[in-house]
Amino acid sequence: MCTDFAKGKTHDFKLFKNSKVHFKADTDAKTDSGYQGIKDIHGNSTTPFKRTKLHKKLTKAERQHNHQLASDRITNEHVIGALKRFRIIAERYRNRRTRFGLRFNLIAGIYNLQVGF
């Protein structure tokens, strides 16, 4: 697991670009629509298709692609939801900032222990 944090509100993709995290070339990166443009950084990545501003509807194949991608990503979303139950990423963090990464990784470890990874 690789985590990075920023002070205040920062978009996920901007945080990813600033973190200098690199994937191996053969790693599949299945991201949400907030990561538009990740293909320029990592060629082996998949993002959902988006409807155009002129309200052109997606084709059936594009909708199936989005559905399959969402099905593949649902386990990640469940983990994020479980971490939000600990309130460390759901609300403002009011403790010492230097310990945030340590506490976040400890909570992730507790989750992994609970799930059985």
Buried (B, 14 or more C-beta within 10 A) or exposed (E): EEEEEEEEEEEEBEEBBEEEEEBEEEEEBBBBEEBEEBBEBBEEBBBBBEEEEEEEEBEEEBEEBBEEBEEEBEEEEEBEEBBEEBEBBEEEBEEEEEEBEEBBEEBBEEBEEEEEE
